[in-house]
Amino acid sequence: MSTRVTEAEYIALQEQAWSSGKTVCDWARACITQQLGQGSQKILDAHIFTELVGIQLLLMNTLGPIARGERMAAEQVDVVFREVQTRKARKAQELLNKRLGRELESRGGTQTQSVRTAIS
């Protein structure tokens, strides 16, 4: 694998590599393999986020009645569990899309419009 960089870019790469005690080649290899590992980490992060959203949905749907002193029948709890399992992935994606939209809006309007179209 090879790439072309400007002299200034190479100097910056060299400084970065040397500061970690590696050659440019070894440093670049470490960066590439680190990116490979981060792909599986991103999948795990998405799964964890989805489960956290599920917990949030569960709490939102059960704490209200409990705080009012109401009891939930076992059948009601089962319905809430099934709804959470059904909705958590979609809700997690909605929250991520909303956050992405806000971040892009803060960076500039033209990029936001094209990304919104791609997400929709």
Backbone bond lengths (Angstrom), bond angles and torsions (degrees), N, CA, C in turn:
res aa  C-N    CA-C-N  psi(-1)  N-CA   C-N-CA  omega(-1)  CA-C   N-CA-C  phi
1 M - - - 1.434 - - 1.521 107.53 -
2 S 1.301 116.27 139.20 1.458 119.04 178.75 1.523 109.10 -144.71
3 T 1.319 114.77 163.23 1.453 120.67 177.76 1.517 108.91 -151.55
4 R 1.300 115.21 160.86 1.463 120.08 178.04 1.518 108.38 -109.82
5 V 1.316 114.63 136.76 1.463 120.69 176.67 1.520 107.97 -136.22
6 T 1.315 114.51 158.30 1.460 118.50 176.14 1.520 108.84 -73.06
7 E 1.304 115.21 167.46 1.463 119.16 179.04 1.520 110.66 -62.08
8 A 1.322 116.21 -40.30 1.467 120.06 179.35 1.528 110.67 -64.43
9 E 1.323 116.91 -39.93 1.460 120.45 178.24 1.529 110.57 -65.36
10 Y 1.327 115.82 -40.97 1.461 119.26 179.70 1.524 110.85 -63.28
11 I 1.309 116.42 -41.00 1.472 119.88 178.62 1.522 109.85 -61.78
12 A 1.332 116.76 -42.22 1.460 120.51 178.37 1.529 110.93 -64.42
13 L 1.329 116.68 -41.92 1.468 120.68 177.13 1.529 110.83 -62.86
14 Q 1.310 114.74 -42.61 1.460 120.23 -179.33 1.534 110.62 -62.33
15 E 1.321 116.42 -45.00 1.466 120.15 179.01 1.525 110.73 -61.56
16 Q 1.324 116.36 -42.78 1.464 120.85 179.01 1.525 110.39 -62.65
17 A 1.322 116.56 -45.51 1.466 120.79 -179.16 1.523 111.11 -64.44
18 W 1.301 116.19 -48.05 1.460 120.04 -177.54 1.523 111.69 -64.96
19 S 1.332 117.10 -33.32 1.471 118.84 179.54 1.527 111.51 -65.64
20 S 1.334 116.43 -22.05 1.468 119.41 176.31 1.528 111.70 -101.45
21 G 1.333 116.19 9.93 1.461 120.94 176.01 1.518 114.34 74.37
22 K 1.341 117.01 27.45 1.465 121.01 -178.14 1.522 110.41 -126.21
23 T 1.326 114.35 161.02 1.459 118.82 170.51 1.529 107.67 -76.37
24 V 1.312 116.40 165.98 1.465 120.00 178.86 1.528 109.93 -60.08
25 C 1.318 116.65 -42.10 1.465 121.53 -179.38 1.536 111.05 -62.28
26 D 1.328 116.82 -48.19 1.468 120.21 179.79 1.524 111.28 -65.41
27 W 1.313 116.45 -40.42 1.467 120.66 179.28 1.533 110.21 -63.49
28 A 1.340 117.10 -44.87 1.467 120.99 179.25 1.522 110.96 -62.82
29 R 1.331 116.92 -41.82 1.469 120.95 177.76 1.522 110.40 -60.53
30 A 1.332 116.84 -43.42 1.471 120.65 178.96 1.534 110.81 -63.03
31 C 1.329 116.87 -40.45 1.467 120.34 178.35 1.528 111.54 -63.10
32 I 1.315 116.02 -43.03 1.473 120.72 -178.91 1.524 110.42 -65.54
33 T 1.322 117.05 -47.23 1.471 118.95 -179.35 1.523 111.42 -67.24
34 Q 1.310 116.96 -30.97 1.470 120.10 175.76 1.526 110.13 -63.81
35 Q 1.327 116.98 -40.49 1.458 121.03 177.47 1.521 111.64 -62.66
36 L 1.327 116.82 -37.38 1.463 120.60 177.18 1.527 110.56 -61.41
37 G 1.316 116.04 -43.43 1.458 120.87 179.07 1.517 112.33 -67.04
38 Q 1.318 116.57 -32.33 1.460 119.90 -179.31 1.517 111.84 -69.94
39 G 1.337 117.60 -23.71 1.463 120.05 177.27 1.519 110.80 -61.65
40 S 1.336 116.75 -45.66 1.464 119.36 178.17 1.523 110.66 -70.88
41 Q 1.319 117.69 -30.62 1.467 121.03 176.86 1.519 110.39 -66.05
42 K 1.340 117.12 -38.15 1.459 120.41 178.43 1.518 111.29 -63.84
43 I 1.330 116.66 -37.68 1.464 120.55 177.26 1.526 109.93 -64.31
44 L 1.329 116.11 -44.26 1.460 120.36 178.36 1.528 110.46 -63.48
45 D 1.336 117.15 -42.75 1.464 121.14 178.34 1.524 111.12 -59.80
46 A 1.333 117.02 -42.13 1.464 120.77 179.25 1.524 110.35 -63.89
47 H 1.329 116.91 -40.59 1.461 120.81 178.62 1.527 110.56 -64.29
48 I 1.315 117.27 -45.03 1.466 121.43 179.05 1.522 110.08 -62.27
49 F 1.332 117.71 -43.67 1.455 121.07 178.79 1.526 110.55 -60.56
50 T 1.323 117.14 -42.76 1.467 121.24 179.10 1.526 110.38 -61.14
51 E 1.322 116.81 -42.25 1.466 119.54 179.23 1.528 111.04 -67.40
52 L 1.337 117.75 -36.43 1.467 120.17 176.50 1.524 110.99 -64.30
53 V 1.307 116.79 -40.06 1.466 120.36 176.10 1.525 109.28 -62.98
54 G 1.325 117.34 -39.09 1.456 120.79 176.77 1.520 112.00 -60.73
55 I 1.320 116.72 -43.37 1.469 120.81 177.25 1.519 110.21 -62.53
56 Q 1.333 116.32 -42.42 1.462 120.38 178.62 1.528 110.49 -60.97
57 L 1.321 117.47 -45.55 1.459 120.70 178.62 1.531 111.08 -61.98
58 L 1.313 116.48 -41.66 1.452 120.69 179.04 1.529 110.53 -60.82
59 L 1.319 115.93 -47.62 1.465 119.67 -179.67 1.524 111.62 -63.98
60 M 1.323 116.38 -42.78 1.463 119.63 -179.11 1.530 111.28 -63.01
61 N 1.323 117.06 -33.31 1.455 120.72 -177.18 1.522 113.99 -88.30
62 T 1.329 117.82 -11.27 1.463 119.49 -179.05 1.525 113.65 -116.17
63 L 1.315 118.47 -29.82 1.463 119.48 -176.33 1.527 112.88 -70.68
64 G 1.329 116.66 -32.84 1.469 119.20 178.75 1.511 112.25 -56.39
65 P 1.331 118.13 -57.42 1.464 119.54 178.76 1.537 113.06 -60.21
66 I 1.318 116.64 -39.23 1.469 119.88 179.94 1.527 110.16 -64.32
67 A 1.340 117.23 -43.01 1.464 121.08 -179.87 1.537 111.59 -64.03
68 R 1.327 116.76 -29.38 1.467 120.46 177.95 1.524 112.01 -83.32
69 G 1.318 116.39 2.13 1.453 120.67 178.95 1.511 113.83 82.69
70 E 1.319 116.95 11.32 1.462 120.55 179.73 1.525 109.47 -85.04
71 R 1.312 114.51 153.01 1.462 120.12 174.60 1.516 107.92 -102.92
72 M 1.300 115.02 144.01 1.460 119.61 176.64 1.517 108.65 -104.42
73 A 1.300 116.06 129.03 1.458 120.57 176.78 1.528 108.93 -69.79
74 A 1.308 115.75 156.22 1.467 120.84 -179.83 1.518 110.78 -56.60
75 E 1.332 117.28 -37.53 1.459 120.97 179.20 1.526 111.19 -64.35
76 Q 1.350 116.59 -38.46 1.466 120.35 178.29 1.526 110.80 -64.86
77 V 1.312 115.66 -42.09 1.469 120.22 179.29 1.522 109.83 -63.64
78 D 1.314 117.31 -41.83 1.463 121.09 177.65 1.521 111.43 -60.46
79 V 1.338 116.47 -40.71 1.470 120.61 178.27 1.522 109.89 -63.29
80 V 1.328 116.81 -44.10 1.471 120.75 179.48 1.528 109.55 -61.50
81 F 1.323 117.79 -45.21 1.466 120.94 178.89 1.528 111.18 -58.28
82 R 1.338 116.40 -46.24 1.476 119.58 -179.81 1.525 111.02 -63.56
83 E 1.337 117.14 -41.36 1.469 120.43 179.17 1.519 111.06 -63.20
84 V 1.324 116.49 -42.03 1.471 120.54 179.16 1.528 109.57 -62.12
85 Q 1.320 117.84 -46.01 1.465 121.03 179.39 1.526 111.39 -60.52
86 T 1.324 116.03 -36.56 1.458 120.88 -178.74 1.519 112.09 -74.46
87 R 1.330 117.70 -37.84 1.465 121.81 -170.19 1.519 115.24 -97.41
88 K 1.336 119.57 -18.29 1.460 119.92 -169.10 1.529 113.93 -62.21
89 A 1.320 118.80 -41.01 1.475 120.74 -178.14 1.525 110.54 -66.82
90 R 1.323 116.51 -44.38 1.467 120.02 179.74 1.528 110.68 -64.63
91 K 1.336 116.72 -42.44 1.461 120.85 179.97 1.532 110.72 -65.60
92 A 1.321 117.62 -40.54 1.465 120.96 177.99 1.526 110.27 -60.99
93 Q 1.328 117.41 -43.17 1.466 121.08 178.54 1.519 111.06 -64.74
94 E 1.325 117.28 -39.84 1.468 120.78 177.31 1.521 110.87 -60.74
95 L 1.323 116.55 -44.58 1.465 120.27 179.32 1.525 111.89 -63.31
96 L 1.330 116.89 -42.13 1.467 120.06 177.80 1.522 111.70 -64.41
97 N 1.329 117.47 -41.79 1.466 121.11 178.39 1.519 111.01 -63.51
98 K 1.319 116.45 -40.53 1.467 120.86 179.22 1.527 110.31 -63.21
99 R 1.340 116.16 -44.73 1.467 120.35 179.42 1.527 110.79 -64.26
100 L 1.331 117.34 -42.78 1.457 121.30 178.59 1.522 110.35 -60.75
101 G 1.319 116.76 -43.75 1.467 120.76 178.24 1.517 112.16 -59.49
102 R 1.342 116.75 -43.70 1.469 120.24 178.89 1.524 111.39 -64.73
103 E 1.336 116.58 -41.66 1.464 119.78 -179.99 1.525 110.91 -64.15
104 L 1.317 116.61 -41.39 1.454 120.03 -179.70 1.522 111.47 -69.44
105 E 1.322 117.41 -36.75 1.463 120.34 176.64 1.519 111.30 -62.15
106 S 1.332 116.56 -37.28 1.456 119.34 179.74 1.528 112.12 -69.92
107 R 1.347 116.81 -21.48 1.475 120.98 179.08 1.522 112.69 -86.95
108 G 1.313 117.48 -26.10 1.458 119.69 -178.47 1.503 111.42 153.66
109 G 1.321 116.86 142.82 1.452 122.89 -173.08 1.506 116.02 -69.25
110 T 1.313 120.16 -34.11 1.461 120.22 -174.06 1.512 111.61 -70.15
111 Q 1.332 117.87 -38.88 1.450 120.23 178.46 1.518 110.34 -67.34
112 T 1.305 116.77 -36.74 1.465 121.12 -176.91 1.514 110.82 -59.66
113 Q 1.325 117.50 -43.89 1.448 120.52 -176.69 1.525 112.03 -62.76
114 S 1.322 117.42 -43.54 1.458 119.16 -179.07 1.516 111.80 -69.01
115 V 1.326 118.13 -34.93 1.450 120.43 179.39 1.524 110.68 -72.75
116 R 1.322 117.55 -38.20 1.456 119.73 176.84 1.510 110.56 -59.85
117 T 1.294 117.02 -39.42 1.463 120.16 179.04 1.518 109.92 -64.86
118 A 1.340 116.96 -39.60 1.452 120.28 -178.75 1.533 111.19 -69.37
119 I 1.324 117.86 -33.83 1.465 121.87 -178.78 1.519 110.57 -75.32
120 S 1.323 117.74 -36.94 1.463 121.76 -174.24 1.495 113.66 -62.95
